[in-house]
Amino acid sequence: MLECQYLLLYLCTADEEQTFAVDPRLYLNDYRSVIKTPMWLGHIADQLQKPRNRIVGEFVTDVQLIFSNCALYNRGKAEILATGIRLKELFDREFKSVFNIKE
């Protein structure tokens, strides 16, 4: 889990505008009508703090959900979409490095 905590901190730092830090339903009125399973970095951080056996796959699924939700909701918003794509690429690259995955 230490690796997941590091990756989450890495993403939070890379998300300079904190676009993906808080629940988007708090500030986007129509978010619920488009996105059925919201996810944000703060929620993932909360999940990592819970005393249960969380597997890396669940963490990755939650992070990937942020990016897929971003792509779906922001189809017409190039700037936010580009931020999501950039963070996804950073996450994928750092994940491979942290877990020593060779292609």
LUMPA-520224 format. One record per residue: residue number from 0; x, z, y of N, C-alpha, C in turn; residue in one letter. Coordinates in pm, 1 decimal, padded with zeros to 6 digits. Layout:
<pts>
NUM | X | Z | Y | X | Z | Y | X | Z | Y | a
...
</pts>
This chain:
<pts>
0 | 00080.8 | 00000.0 | -00119.8 | 00000.0 | 00000.0 | 00000.0 | 00085.6 | 00000.0 | 00126.9 | m
1 | 00207.4 | 00045.2 | 00115.5 | 00296.6 | 00045.0 | 00231.8 | 00315.2 | -00097.0 | 00284.4 | l
2 | 00325.6 | -00193.1 | 00193.8 | 00340.1 | -00332.6 | 00233.6 | 00215.8 | -00380.9 | 00308.9 | e
3 | 00099.1 | -00340.2 | 00262.3 | -00025.8 | -00380.0 | 00328.6 | -00034.2 | -00317.4 | 00467.3 | c
4 | 00005.3 | -00192.4 | 00479.2 | 00005.4 | -00127.3 | 00610.3 | 00101.6 | -00198.2 | 00705.5 | q
5 | 00217.0 | -00237.4 | 00654.3 | 00311.7 | -00312.2 | 00736.7 | 00250.0 | -00445.0 | 00781.9 | y
6 | 00189.6 | -00518.5 | 00689.5 | 00130.2 | -00648.1 | 00723.1 | 00018.0 | -00633.0 | 00825.3 | l
7 | -00060.0 | -00526.9 | 00812.4 | -00166.6 | -00503.0 | 00909.6 | -00108.1 | -00474.1 | 01047.6 | l
8 | -00005.9 | -00391.9 | 01053.5 | 00060.4 | -00363.7 | 01181.0 | 00119.8 | -00491.5 | 01239.3 | l
9 | 00177.0 | -00574.2 | 01154.7 | 00233.0 | -00702.5 | 01196.8 | 00125.3 | -00789.8 | 01260.7 | y
10 | 00007.9 | -00796.8 | 01196.1 | -00102.7 | -00875.8 | 01250.5 | -00154.5 | -00817.3 | 01381.8 | l
11 | -00168.9 | -00686.4 | 01386.9 | -00218.3 | -00621.6 | 01508.7 | -00123.9 | -00647.5 | 01625.6 | c
12 | 00004.1 | -00647.4 | 01600.1 | 00102.6 | -00673.3 | 01704.2 | 00097.6 | -00820.2 | 01746.2 | t
13 | 00082.0 | -00909.9 | 01651.5 | 00076.9 | -01053.8 | 01681.4 | -00051.5 | -01092.3 | 01754.7 | a
14 | -00156.7 | -01014.1 | 01736.6 | -00285.4 | -01039.1 | 01802.7 | -00280.1 | -00978.6 | 01943.1 | d
15 | -00205.0 | -01044.0 | 02029.5 | -00174.9 | -00990.9 | 02162.6 | -00299.3 | -00962.5 | 02245.5 | e
16 | -00400.7 | -01043.9 | 02234.4 | -00524.5 | -01025.1 | 02310.5 | -00620.7 | -00928.7 | 02240.0 | e
17 | -00582.8 | -00883.4 | 02120.6 | -00667.0 | -00795.7 | 02038.4 | -00803.2 | -00859.3 | 02008.6 | q
18 | -00800.6 | -00990.0 | 01989.6 | -00921.4 | -01066.8 | 01960.5 | -00986.0 | -01023.4 | 01830.0 | t
19 | -00903.8 | -00986.5 | 01733.6 | -00954.7 | -00955.4 | 01600.1 | -00947.0 | -00806.0 | 01567.9 | f
20 | -00930.4 | -00722.6 | 01669.4 | -00910.0 | -00579.5 | 01648.6 | -01039.0 | -00501.3 | 01625.9 | a
21 | -01146.0 | -00538.0 | 01695.8 | -01269.9 | -00460.0 | 01688.4 | -01384.2 | -00544.1 | 01632.5 | v
22 | -01489.9 | -00475.0 | 01597.5 | -01608.7 | -00537.5 | 01540.9 | -01665.5 | -00640.0 | 01639.3 | d
23 | -01666.1 | -00768.4 | 01604.1 | -01715.2 | -00871.4 | 01695.7 | -01864.1 | -00859.3 | 01726.6 | p
24 | -01938.3 | -00789.2 | 01644.0 | -02082.0 | -00771.6 | 01669.6 | -02107.0 | -00687.1 | 01794.0 | r
25 | -02004.1 | -00614.1 | 01837.3 | -02018.5 | -00529.8 | 01955.9 | -02022.9 | -00610.2 | 02085.0 | l
26 | -01966.2 | -00730.3 | 02083.1 | -01959.5 | -00808.3 | 02206.3 | -02004.6 | -00953.9 | 02192.1 | y
27 | -02042.8 | -00996.2 | 02074.5 | -02094.6 | -01132.4 | 02054.3 | -02237.6 | -01122.1 | 02000.4 | l
28 | -02332.6 | -01149.8 | 02085.0 | -02473.8 | -01128.7 | 02051.1 | -02522.1 | -01209.3 | 01931.9 | n
29 | -02473.6 | -01331.0 | 01916.7 | -02522.6 | -01417.0 | 01808.8 | -02434.9 | -01413.1 | 01683.2 | d
30 | -02337.8 | -01324.0 | 01679.5 | -02243.0 | -01319.7 | 01567.0 | -02314.7 | -01296.3 | 01433.7 | y
31 | -02409.7 | -01206.0 | 01432.0 | -02482.1 | -01173.4 | 01308.1 | -02558.6 | -01292.7 | 01251.3 | r
32 | -02601.9 | -01381.4 | 01337.4 | -02678.7 | -01496.6 | 01289.2 | -02589.4 | -01603.0 | 01225.6 | s
33 | -02460.2 | -01597.6 | 01254.4 | -02366.1 | -01696.9 | 01201.6 | -02283.0 | -01638.8 | 01086.8 | v
34 | -02237.8 | -01516.5 | 01103.5 | -02146.1 | -01453.4 | 01007.5 | -02219.7 | -01345.6 | 00928.9 | i
35 | -02220.4 | -01360.8 | 00798.4 | -02292.9 | -01266.4 | 00712.8 | -02209.4 | -01143.8 | 00674.9 | k
36 | -02076.2 | -01158.5 | 00666.7 | -01989.2 | -01046.4 | 00630.5 | -01879.5 | -01033.3 | 00735.3 | t
37 | -01905.5 | -00957.9 | 00840.3 | -01804.5 | -00941.1 | 00945.4 | -01682.6 | -00864.2 | 00894.5 | p
38 | -01567.7 | -00894.5 | 00952.4 | -01444.6 | -00822.1 | 00917.9 | -01354.7 | -00825.4 | 01040.4 | m
39 | -01280.3 | -00717.1 | 01062.5 | -01189.3 | -00707.7 | 01175.7 | -01074.6 | -00615.5 | 01136.7 | w
40 | -00966.6 | -00622.3 | 01211.3 | -00844.5 | -00549.5 | 01177.5 | -00865.9 | -00398.4 | 01175.7 | l
41 | -00942.9 | -00346.2 | 01268.7 | -00969.8 | -00202.6 | 01272.4 | -01040.7 | -00154.5 | 01147.5 | g
42 | -01131.7 | -00234.8 | 01095.3 | -01202.2 | -00198.8 | 00971.4 | -01105.1 | -00196.8 | 00853.3 | h
43 | -01017.0 | -00293.8 | 00848.9 | -00917.5 | -00297.2 | 00741.4 | -00826.5 | -00174.6 | 00750.9 | i
44 | -00787.2 | -00138.8 | 00872.0 | -00703.9 | -00018.7 | 00891.1 | -00776.5 | 00104.9 | 00839.3 | a
45 | -00904.5 | 00116.4 | 00869.1 | -00983.6 | 00229.6 | 00819.3 | -00987.4 | 00231.2 | 00667.4 | d
46 | -01004.4 | 00114.3 | 00607.0 | -01009.4 | 00105.1 | 00461.0 | -00877.5 | 00147.4 | 00397.1 | q
47 | -00766.7 | 00112.6 | 00461.1 | -00634.9 | 00148.7 | 00405.9 | -00611.1 | 00299.2 | 00411.4 | l
48 | -00681.2 | 00368.5 | 00499.8 | -00663.4 | 00513.3 | 00513.8 | -00745.7 | 00594.1 | 00414.1 | q
49 | -00842.2 | 00531.0 | 00351.5 | -00929.7 | 00601.9 | 00257.8 | -00852.3 | 00634.0 | 00130.1 | k
50 | -00872.3 | 00754.7 | 00079.5 | -00798.3 | 00796.4 | -00040.6 | -00859.5 | 00742.2 | -00169.4 | p
51 | -00844.3 | 00615.1 | -00188.9 | -00889.2 | 00554.1 | -00314.9 | -00785.6 | 00449.6 | -00353.9 | r
52 | -00790.1 | 00407.7 | -00474.1 | -00695.2 | 00308.3 | -00521.5 | -00739.5 | 00170.4 | -00477.7 | n
53 | -00683.3 | 00125.3 | -00369.1 | -00715.5 | -00006.8 | -00314.8 | -00606.8 | -00102.1 | -00362.6 | r
54 | -00647.5 | -00216.6 | -00411.7 | -00548.4 | -00311.5 | -00460.2 | -00514.6 | -00412.4 | -00350.8 | i
55 | -00398.3 | -00472.5 | -00363.9 | -00349.9 | -00568.8 | -00265.5 | -00448.0 | -00684.5 | -00252.0 | v
56 | -00507.7 | -00726.4 | -00360.8 | -00602.7 | -00837.7 | -00357.2 | -00720.3 | -00811.2 | -00265.1 | g
57 | -00770.1 | -00688.3 | -00262.3 | -00880.3 | -00653.5 | -00172.4 | -00836.3 | -00663.7 | -00027.0 | e
58 | -00716.1 | -00617.3 | -00001.0 | -00661.0 | -00624.6 | 00134.1 | -00650.6 | -00770.8 | 00179.1 | f
59 | -00594.9 | -00854.3 | 00094.2 | -00578.0 | -00996.2 | 00127.0 | -00714.2 | -01062.9 | 00146.3 | v
60 | -00810.1 | -01030.5 | 00062.3 | -00944.6 | -01086.6 | 00075.3 | -01004.7 | -01050.7 | 00210.7 | t
61 | -00989.0 | -00925.5 | 00252.3 | -01041.4 | -00882.2 | 00381.9 | -00972.9 | -00954.8 | 00497.4 | d
62 | -00841.6 | -00968.8 | 00490.6 | -00768.5 | -01039.0 | 00597.5 | -00811.0 | -01185.2 | 00601.9 | v
63 | -00820.2 | -01249.1 | 00486.6 | -00860.9 | -01389.1 | 00482.5 | -01003.7 | -01407.4 | 00534.5 | q
64 | -01089.3 | -01306.8 | 00514.7 | -01226.1 | -01312.7 | 00565.0 | -01227.4 | -01317.0 | 00718.1 | l
65 | -01136.6 | -01245.6 | 00781.6 | -01125.3 | -01252.4 | 00928.4 | -01102.5 | -01397.1 | 00970.9 | i
66 | -01010.3 | -01463.1 | 00903.9 | -00974.8 | -01600.2 | 00942.7 | -01084.6 | -01700.3 | 00909.7 | f
67 | -01150.6 | -01684.9 | 00796.5 | -01259.9 | -01778.0 | 00763.6 | -01379.2 | -01755.7 | 00856.5 | s
68 | -01407.2 | -01630.5 | 00890.3 | -01513.6 | -01602.3 | 00987.2 | -01479.9 | -01662.8 | 01122.7 | n
69 | -01354.2 | -01651.7 | 01163.1 | -01309.3 | -01708.1 | 01290.3 | -01331.3 | -01859.2 | 01291.3 | c
70 | -01293.6 | -01925.0 | 01184.6 | -01308.0 | -02070.9 | 01176.7 | -01455.0 | -02111.3 | 01181.2 | a
71 | -01540.1 | -02037.0 | 01113.8 | -01681.9 | -02069.7 | 01110.9 | -01747.7 | -02044.1 | 01246.2 | l
72 | -01723.3 | -01929.4 | 01303.8 | -01791.2 | -01892.6 | 01427.8 | -01738.3 | -01968.6 | 01549.4 | y
73 | -01610.1 | -01999.8 | 01550.5 | -01546.8 | -02058.3 | 01669.5 | -01520.0 | -02207.2 | 01658.7 | n
74 | -01600.1 | -02279.3 | 01584.5 | -01578.4 | -02422.9 | 01566.8 | -01564.9 | -02497.6 | 01698.7 | r
75 | -01637.2 | -02457.9 | 01799.6 | -01632.0 | -02528.5 | 01927.0 | -01543.7 | -02462.5 | 02031.4 | g
76 | -01471.7 | -02359.6 | 01991.8 | -01388.6 | -02284.5 | 02086.7 | -01242.2 | -02297.0 | 02046.7 | k
77 | -01178.2 | -02400.6 | 02097.2 | -01043.4 | -02437.4 | 02053.3 | -00941.3 | -02325.7 | 02071.0 | a
78 | -00948.4 | -02252.5 | 02179.3 | -00846.4 | -02150.3 | 02206.0 | -00852.0 | -02035.4 | 02104.7 | e
79 | -00970.6 | -01985.9 | 02078.4 | -00984.3 | -01876.2 | 01982.0 | -00955.5 | -01926.4 | 01840.7 | i
80 | -01001.0 | -02045.4 | 01810.8 | -00974.0 | -02104.6 | 01679.9 | -00823.2 | -02119.2 | 01658.6 | l
81 | -00751.5 | -02164.5 | 01761.0 | -00606.1 | -02179.5 | 01752.1 | -00537.8 | -02045.0 | 01730.4 | a
82 | -00588.6 | -01940.7 | 01794.5 | -00532.4 | -01806.6 | 01774.9 | -00551.8 | -01762.8 | 01630.6 | t
83 | -00669.4 | -01786.3 | 01575.9 | -00696.1 | -01750.7 | 01437.0 | -00606.2 | -01825.5 | 01340.5 | g
84 | -00588.0 | -01953.3 | 01365.4 | -00500.5 | -02035.3 | 01279.2 | -00356.0 | -01986.0 | 01287.9 | i
85 | -00311.0 | -01954.4 | 01409.0 | -00174.1 | -01905.2 | 01428.0 | -00153.6 | -01773.2 | 01354.1 | r
86 | -00249.1 | -01682.2 | 01366.7 | -00236.8 | -01553.5 | 01297.5 | -00242.3 | -01570.7 | 01146.3 | l
87 | -00325.3 | -01661.7 | 01098.4 | -00331.9 | -01686.5 | 00953.8 | -00198.5 | -01738.0 | 00902.5 | k
88 | -00137.9 | -01830.2 | 00975.4 | -00007.5 | -01883.3 | 00934.6 | 00099.2 | -01774.1 | 00936.6 | e
89 | 00097.5 | -01689.9 | 01038.6 | 00192.1 | -01577.5 | 01045.2 | 00171.7 | -01483.3 | 00926.7 | l
90 | 00045.6 | -01450.7 | 00898.8 | 00015.4 | -01361.0 | 00787.4 | 00061.5 | -01420.3 | 00655.6 | f
91 | 00028.1 | -01546.3 | 00630.6 | 00065.9 | -01610.1 | 00503.9 | 00216.8 | -01610.4 | 00485.1 | d
92 | 00289.5 | -01643.8 | 00590.3 | 00435.9 | -01648.6 | 00582.3 | 00493.9 | -01508.7 | 00559.3 | r
93 | 00445.2 | -01410.3 | 00633.7 | 00498.2 | -01274.3 | 00620.3 | 00458.9 | -01212.4 | 00486.9 | e
94 | 00339.8 | -01243.7 | 00437.6 | 00295.9 | -01194.5 | 00307.2 | 00391.6 | -01242.3 | 00197.9 | f
95 | 00423.6 | -01369.6 | 00201.2 | 00516.7 | -01425.1 | 00101.5 | 00653.4 | -01358.9 | 00111.5 | k
96 | 00696.6 | -01332.6 | 00232.2 | 00825.7 | -01267.9 | 00251.1 | 00823.3 | -01124.1 | 00198.7 | s
97 | 00721.1 | -01047.7 | 00235.6 | 00710.6 | -00907.0 | 00196.5 | 00701.6 | -00892.0 | 00044.8 | v
98 | 00625.2 | -00979.3 | -00019.3 | 00608.0 | -00970.1 | -00163.8 | 00702.5 | -01062.5 | -00240.5 | f
99 | 00801.0 | -01118.2 | -00169.5 | 00906.0 | -01199.7 | -00228.6 | 00848.2 | -01312.1 | -00317.2 | n
100 | 00754.8 | -01386.4 | -00258.7 | 00691.1 | -01497.7 | -00329.5 | 00761.6 | -01626.5 | -00291.0 | i
101 | 00811.7 | -01694.3 | -00390.5 | 00880.1 | -01822.2 | -00369.6 | 00783.6 | -01934.8 | -00402.4 | k
102 | 00791.6 | -02041.4 | -00326.6 | 00702.7 | -02155.3 | -00353.5 | 00770.8 | -02257.1 | -00441.1 | e
</pts>
